[in-house]
Amino acid sequence: MKPTMDIVGLIQIIAILFECAVAIIAVLIAVLKSRPYGWLIAITFALFALSDGVRTFSPYTFPRRHSLILLIASAIMLYAVWMMYNESQKTVRRNSDTDPVEEMKKSF
């Protein structure tokens, strides 16, 4: 049974590293692309990594707070996705302002 636990632990550490990578990329999106939802995604995945790290390396530290952290992280991510959705709708509306017939004439 010991090797199974080692594999599970390794998978959990890899997942934490992926969460950290997502957080770093999200910061780059926020800074380099000037997208405010990048900060929200970064915070969300930093909370996920923190929560998973504490749960993995010190499982009895704060079992009740774990659910609260996940709830907060999920709410932040929901808001970030809502911001992305609104941004994409603005792009669609902006593109729909042009006349499709005129666009077709330009392509010929």
C-alpha positions in Angstrom: 0.0 0.0 0.0 2.9 2.4 0.6 3.7 2.9 -3.2 0.0 3.9 -3.8 0.2 6.6 -1.2 3.4 7.9 -2.7 1.9 8.1 -6.1 -1.2 9.9 -4.7 1.1 12.3 -2.9 3.2 12.9 -6.1 0.0 13.6 -8.1 -1.2 16.1 -5.5 2.2 17.9 -5.6 2.0 18.0 -9.4 -1.5 19.4 -9.2 -0.3 22.1 -6.8 2.5 23.0 -9.2 0.0 23.3 -12.0 -2.2 25.6 -9.9 0.8 27.8 -9.2 1.6 27.9 -12.9 -2.0 29.0 -13.7 -1.7 31.7 -11.1 1.6 33.0 -12.6 0.2 33.0 -16.2 -2.9 34.8 -14.9 -0.7 37.5 -13.4 0.9 37.8 -16.8 -2.5 38.2 -18.4 -3.4 40.9 -15.9 -0.2 42.8 -16.3 0.8 42.4 -20.0 -2.7 42.2 -21.5 -4.3 44.7 -19.0 -7.1 42.3 -18.3 -8.4 42.7 -14.7 -9.9 39.2 -14.6 -6.3 37.9 -14.7 -5.9 39.1 -11.1 -9.1 37.3 -10.1 -7.9 34.0 -11.8 -4.5 34.5 -10.1 -6.1 34.9 -6.7 -8.4 31.9 -7.2 -5.6 29.5 -8.2 -3.3 30.9 -5.5 -6.0 30.1 -3.0 -6.4 26.6 -4.5 -2.7 26.0 -4.3 -2.6 27.3 -0.7 -5.5 25.1 0.3 -4.2 22.0 -1.4 -0.7 22.6 0.0 -1.9 22.9 3.6 -4.3 20.0 3.2 -1.5 17.8 1.7 1.3 18.7 4.1 -0.7 19.5 7.2 -4.1 17.8 6.9 -5.3 18.6 10.4 -4.4 22.3 10.5 -7.7 23.8 9.5 -10.3 21.3 8.1 -13.2 23.7 8.5 -11.5 26.6 6.9 -10.7 24.5 3.8 -14.3 24.6 2.7 -14.5 28.4 3.2 -11.3 28.9 1.2 -12.7 26.8 -1.7 -16.0 28.8 -1.5 -14.2 32.1 -1.7 -12.0 30.9 -4.5 -15.0 29.6 -6.5 -16.9 32.9 -6.0 -13.9 34.9 -7.3 -13.5 32.6 -10.3 -17.2 32.9 -11.1 -16.8 36.7 -11.1 -13.7 36.4 -13.4 -15.6 34.2 -15.8 -18.5 36.7 -15.8 -16.0 39.5 -16.7 -14.6 37.4 -19.6 -18.2 36.7 -20.8 -19.0 40.4 -20.7 -15.8 41.3 -22.6 -16.6 38.8 -25.3 -20.2 40.2 -25.6 -18.8 43.7 -26.1 -16.6 42.4 -28.9 -19.6 40.6 -30.6 -21.7 43.8 -30.3 -18.9 45.9 -31.7 -18.4 43.5 -34.7 -22.1 43.3 -35.3 -22.3 47.1 -35.8 -20.9 46.7 -39.3 -23.2 45.9 -42.2 -22.7 42.3 -43.4 -23.4 43.2 -47.0 -20.8 45.9 -46.9 -18.3 43.5 -45.4 -19.1 41.0 -48.2 -18.5 43.7 -50.8 -15.2 44.5 -49.3 -14.0 40.9 -49.5 -14.5 40.9 -53.3 
